[in-house]
């Protein structure tokens, strides 16, 4: 039977310490018990009998999990366990994610790293979020961290606790009870269609490699690392399709490395015939270049787009090249990500179904697409309504109901 002990603060039971005995070792020394903390919901802190019943329910579930062998008796500090989770992510080749996570962990560990996982409460997390939002918390700028960055800290903490729950170290994710600041959704920034057309007109002056890369970004809406990660075997010249299965990424620790697309899934995208013809011309140029270098050609993989001696290209290189190229030709600024948003905007406004758009862009699900492009979808719905109104209702603006005629709707404030 589990043992439960209340913790009382200012006359209120705020939590229960639950212990499940493990018996004794071969030397008859009592083993360290399994233990957890049940935090009493605020609404039950003035109702001790109901609070105790909830604690007893939690204790029964906890004891059952202990008997199944799903709970560890070891209590780990947050900083120690977070590092363990980072090694799991790094093993799965999520190097760029880990690089970002480690930068966030610096401030998180300063606040809660010394605490045991089971001792961390939502108050600890809310206090961290409050401090991150104060002036001076951003050591680079001297200002406060913006809500988006604070949310990133929150998501990382949630990920770490989720892993602890999966491994039976905890029974609930305390991050679910915390309250990070809300982030106003920003509209995705995309290039105007006319700007893209102007870019295409001047790309004829660009070297064939950069011309192909830029056209593929425009034609597919793929991420820059996905285009840089294309191999010749991924291009089907006969059916005008490319298969996206690599994603070139960079971190200071790993350099340029190969990962999977962000969704983790391979996808096939149809491209215009004119872009295929460009790739045919570029393939001939590529083969001549490769032959010219001979044994000096770096051949770790058969990437379509390479740097000197056939080495992998840095994924930032296309961003820098486009910036210089558009400035030199007096065009509005264009980036790979803006071109990706342009593709999505065009498809939404052409009433292409959201599932098709999601698959083409390589999103994990249509829900992701809907969240990112909510504003565009809203505008597209308005345009669809205007089309229906124009087709069926434009010629008859009068509405008749039981002899009453309404010619035009007007509303006063």
C-alpha positions in Angstrom: 0.0 0.0 0.0 1.4 3.4 -1.0 2.1 5.9 1.8 0.8 9.5 1.3 1.9 12.5 3.3 0.3 15.9 3.0 2.4 19.1 2.6 0.6 22.1 4.2 1.3 25.8 3.4 -0.6 28.5 5.2 -3.2 26.1 6.4 -3.8 24.6 2.9 -2.8 21.2 1.6 -0.8 22.1 -1.5 0.6 18.6 -2.3 1.1 15.0 -1.2 4.3 13.1 -1.1 3.6 9.5 -2.3 5.9 6.7 -1.5 5.8 3.0 -2.5 8.2 0.7 -0.6 10.6 -1.5 -2.6 11.4 -4.0 0.1 15.0 -4.9 1.1 18.2 -5.9 -0.8 20.1 -9.2 -0.3 21.8 -7.7 2.8 18.4 -6.9 4.3 19.0 -3.2 3.9 15.8 -1.3 3.0 15.8 -0.1 -0.6 15.1 3.5 -1.5 11.4 3.8 -2.1 9.7 4.9 -5.3 8.3 8.4 -4.7 6.4 11.1 -6.5 4.6 14.4 -5.6 1.0 14.9 -6.2 0.1 18.6 -6.5 -3.3 19.5 -5.3 -5.3 21.5 -7.9 -6.0 25.0 -6.6 -9.7 24.5 -6.7 -9.4 21.6 -4.2 -7.0 23.2 -1.7 -9.9 24.3 0.4 -11.5 20.9 0.2 -9.2 18.5 2.1 -11.4 15.4 1.8 -11.7 15.7 -2.0 -8.0 16.5 -2.3 -7.1 13.4 -0.3 -9.3 11.2 -2.5 -7.6 12.5 -5.6 -4.2 11.9 -4.1 -5.2 8.4 -3.2 -6.3 7.8 -6.8 -2.9 9.1 -8.0 -1.2 6.9 -5.4 -3.0 3.7 -6.6 -2.0 4.4 -10.3 1.6 5.2 -9.2 1.8 2.0 -7.2 0.5 -0.1 -10.1 3.1 1.4 -12.4 5.8 0.7 -9.9 4.8 -2.9 -9.7 4.9 -3.2 -13.5 8.5 -1.9 -13.5 7.6 1.3 -15.3 8.9 3.7 -12.6 12.5 4.5 -11.7 13.5 5.0 -8.1 16.3 7.4 -9.1 15.6 11.1 -8.9 17.4 13.1 -11.5 18.0 16.8 -11.6 16.6 18.7 -14.5 20.0 19.8 -15.9 21.2 16.2 -15.8 18.1 14.8 -17.5 18.0 17.5 -20.1 21.5 16.6 -21.2 20.4 13.0 -21.5 17.4 14.1 -23.8 19.9 16.1 -25.9 22.0 13.0 -26.5 18.8 11.1 -27.7 18.0 14.0 -30.1 21.6 14.1 -31.4 21.6 10.3 -31.9 18.6 10.8 -34.2 20.6 13.3 -36.3 18.5 16.3 -35.0 21.8 18.3 -34.8 20.3 21.6 -35.7 17.5 21.2 -33.2 20.0 20.2 -30.5 22.1 23.2 -31.3 19.1 25.5 -30.8 18.0 23.6 -27.7 21.4 23.9 -26.0 21.4 27.7 -26.4 17.9 27.8 -24.7 19.0 25.4 -21.9 21.7 27.9 -20.7 19.0 30.2 -19.2 16.6 27.4 -18.2 19.3 25.5 -16.2 20.3 28.7 -14.4 16.7 28.8 -13.1 15.6 25.2 -12.6 18.6 23.0 -13.5 19.5 22.2 -9.9 16.0 21.0 -9.1 14.8 17.4 -9.2 12.4 16.7 -12.0 9.6 15.8 -9.7 10.1 18.9 -7.6 9.6 21.4 -10.4 6.2 23.1 -10.3 4.3 25.4 -12.6 5.2 28.2 -10.3 8.9 27.6 -11.1 8.2 27.7 -14.8 6.0 30.8 -14.6 8.7 32.5 -12.6 11.3 31.6 -15.3 9.0 33.0 -18.1 8.5 36.2 -16.1 12.2 36.7 -15.7 12.9 36.0 -19.4 10.4 38.8 -20.2 12.3 41.4 -18.1 14.6 44.0 -19.4 18.2 42.8 -19.2 17.4 39.1 -19.7 18.7 39.2 -23.2 22.5 39.5 -22.7 23.1 40.3 -26.4 20.8 43.2 -26.6 20.3 44.2 -23.0 16.5 44.1 -23.5 13.8 41.6 -22.8 13.3 38.3 -24.7 10.3 38.5 -26.9 7.2 36.2 -26.3 8.1 34.0 -29.2 11.5 33.2 -27.7 10.0 32.6 -24.3 7.6 30.2 -25.9 10.5 28.3 -27.4 11.9 27.9 -23.9 8.5 26.6 -22.8 8.3 24.1 -25.7 11.8 22.7 -24.9 10.8 22.2 -21.2 7.7 20.4 -22.4 9.7 18.1 -24.6 12.0 17.2 -21.7 9.2 16.4 -19.3 7.4 14.4 -22.1 10.4 12.2 -22.3 10.5 11.7 -18.5 6.8 10.7 -18.6 7.5 8.2 -21.5 10.3 6.7 -19.4 8.1 6.4 -16.3 10.0 9.0 -14.2 7.0 11.3 -13.9 3.2 10.8 -14.3 2.3 14.3 -15.6 3.8 17.1 -17.6 4.0 20.1 -15.3 4.6 22.4 -18.4 1.0 21.8 -19.3 0.0 23.7 -16.1 2.4 26.6 -16.8 1.4 29.8 -18.6 3.9 31.2 -21.1 3.1 34.5 -22.8 0.8 34.4 -25.8 2.4 35.2 -29.2 0.4 37.2 -31.8 0.4 35.3 -35.1 2.3 37.0 -37.8 1.3 36.8 -41.4 3.9 34.9 -43.5 6.0 37.3 -45.6 6.1 36.3 -49.3 7.3 37.8 -52.5 4.7 39.4 -54.9 4.1 37.5 -58.1 5.4 40.4 -60.1 8.7 40.4 -58.1 9.1 36.7 -58.9 8.5 37.3 -62.6 11.1 40.1 -62.6 13.5 37.8 -60.9 12.9 35.0 -63.5 13.5 37.6 -66.3 17.0 38.5 -65.0 18.0 35.0 -63.9 18.9 34.3 -67.6 22.0 36.3 -66.8 23.0 34.1 -63.9 25.4 31.2 -63.9 23.5 28.0 -64.8 23.9 26.4 -61.3 22.4 29.4 -59.5 19.7 29.7 -62.1 18.6 26.1 -61.6 18.6 26.4 -57.8 16.5 29.6 -57.9 14.1 28.1 -60.4 13.6 25.0 -58.3 12.9 27.2 -55.2 10.3 29.1 -57.2 8.8 26.0 -58.9 8.5 23.7 -55.8 8.3 25.9 -52.7 10.8 23.5 -51.2 13.1 24.5 -48.3 16.6 25.6 -49.4 18.3 22.7 -47.7 16.0 20.3 -49.5 17.1 21.8 -52.9 20.8 21.8 -51.9 20.4 18.1 -50.8 19.1 16.9 -54.2 21.1 14.1 -55.9 21.0 13.3 -59.6 19.2 10.1 -58.8 16.4 12.2 -57.3 15.6 13.9 -60.6 13.3 12.0 -63.0 13.9 13.9 -66.3 11.3 11.8 -68.2 8.3 12.5 -65.9 9.4 16.0 -64.8 9.5 15.1 -61.1 12.0 15.4 -58.2 12.1 13.3 -55.1 13.0 15.2 -51.9 14.6 12.9 -49.4 17.6 14.9 -48.1 17.9 18.1 -46.2 21.3 19.8 -46.0 21.7 21.7 -42.6 24.5 23.4 -40.8 25.6 23.8 -37.2 28.9 25.1 -35.9 29.6 21.8 -34.2 28.7 19.5 -37.1 29.4 21.7 -40.1 27.2 21.0 -43.2 25.5 17.6 -42.6 22.7 15.5 -44.2 19.4 15.2 -42.5 15.9 14.1 -43.6 13.2 16.6 -44.6 11.6 18.4 -41.7 8.6 16.2 -41.7 10.8 13.1 -41.7 9.1 11.9 -44.9 10.3 11.6 -48.5 8.0 13.4 -51.1 7.8 13.7 -54.8 7.1 17.0 -56.5 6.3 17.7 -60.2 8.2 20.5 -61.8 7.6 22.5 -65.0 9.2 21.2 -68.2 11.1 24.4 -68.7 12.9 23.8 -65.4 13.7 20.2 -66.4 15.3 21.6 -69.6 17.5 23.9 -67.5 18.5 20.9 -65.4 19.4 18.9 -68.6 21.7 21.7 -69.7 23.2 22.0 -66.2 23.8 18.2 -66.0 26.0 18.5 -69.1 28.0 21.4 -67.5 28.3 19.5 -64.2 29.6 16.3 -66.0 32.2 18.4 -67.8 33.3 20.0 -64.6 33.5 16.7 -62.7 35.6 15.1 -65.5 37.9 18.1 -65.5 38.7 17.7 -61.8 39.3 13.9 -62.2 40.6 12.3 -59.0 40.4 15.6 -57.1 36.6 15.5 -57.3 35.1 15.1 -53.8 32.6 12.3 -54.1 30.9 11.6 -50.7 27.6 11.8 -52.5 26.3 12.7 -55.9 24.8 16.1 -55.1 23.4 18.1 -58.0 24.7 21.4 -56.6 28.2 21.5 -55.2 30.9 23.9 -54.2 34.6 23.7 -55.2 35.9 20.2 -56.0 32.4 18.8 -55.7 32.0 19.5 -52.0 28.7 20.0 -50.2 27.3 23.5 -50.5 26.5 25.5 -47.4 22.7 25.9 -47.2 23.1 29.6 -46.4 24.9 30.1 -49.8 21.7 30.4 -51.8 20.4 33.0 -49.4 23.5 35.1 -49.7 23.6 34.7 -53.5 20.0 35.8 -53.9 20.5 38.8 -51.7 23.5 40.0 -53.8 21.9 39.1 -57.1 18.6 41.0 -56.4 20.5 44.0 -55.1 22.8 44.1 -58.2 19.8 43.9 -60.5 17.8 46.5 -58.5 15.1 44.1 -57.6 13.1 43.8 -54.4 14.6 41.6 -51.8 13.9 37.9 -52.2 14.8 35.0 -49.9 14.3 31.2 -50.3 11.7 31.2 -47.5 9.8 34.1 -49.1 9.7 32.1 -52.3 8.3 29.1 -50.3 5.5 31.4 -48.9 4.8 32.7 -52.4 4.2 29.2 -53.6 1.8 28.5 -50.8 0.0 31.8 -51.3 -0.5 31.2 -55.0 -1.8 27.7 -54.5 -4.2 28.8 -51.8 -5.6 31.6 -53.9 -6.0 29.2 -56.8 -8.2 27.1 -54.5 -5.9 24.1 -54.5 -7.0 21.8 -51.7 -5.0 22.1 -48.4 -4.0 18.4 -48.4 -2.2 18.8 -51.7 -0.5 22.0 -50.7 0.6 20.4 -47.4 2.2 17.4 -49.2 3.9 19.6 -51.8 5.4 21.9 -49.1 6.4 18.9 -47.0 4.4 19.9 -43.9 3.8 17.2 -41.2 0.1 17.6 -41.6 -2.6 19.8 -43.3 -3.2 21.4 -39.9 0.4 22.8 -39.9 -0.4 24.4 -43.3 -3.7 25.8 -42.1 -2.0 27.4 -39.0 0.9 29.0 -41.0 -1.3 30.3 -43.8 -4.5 31.1 -41.8 -4.6 34.7 -43.2 -4.2 33.6 -46.8 -6.9 30.9 -46.4 -9.2 33.5 -44.9 -8.6 35.8 -47.9 -9.1 32.9 -50.3 -12.4 32.1 -48.7 -13.5 35.8 -49.2 -12.5 35.6 -52.9 -14.4 32.3 -53.3 -17.5 34.0 -51.8 -17.1 36.9 -54.2 -17.0 34.5 -57.2 -20.2 32.8 -56.0 -21.9 36.1 -55.5 -20.9 37.3 -58.9 -22.0 34.1 -60.6 -25.4 33.6 -59.0 -26.5 36.8 -57.3 -25.0 39.8 -59.2 -28.0 40.2 -61.5 -30.6 40.2 -58.7 -29.7 42.3 -55.7 -33.3 42.2 -54.3 -34.3 39.7 -51.7 -38.1 39.0 -51.4 -39.6 37.4 -48.4 -43.5 37.3 -48.0 -44.0 40.4 -50.1 -41.2 42.4 -48.4 -38.3 43.5 -50.6 -34.8 44.3 -49.4 -32.6 45.9 -52.0 -29.5 46.6 -50.1 -28.2 45.8 -46.6 -27.0 48.8 -44.6 -25.9 48.8 -41.0 -25.4 51.7 -38.6 -22.9 51.7 -35.8 
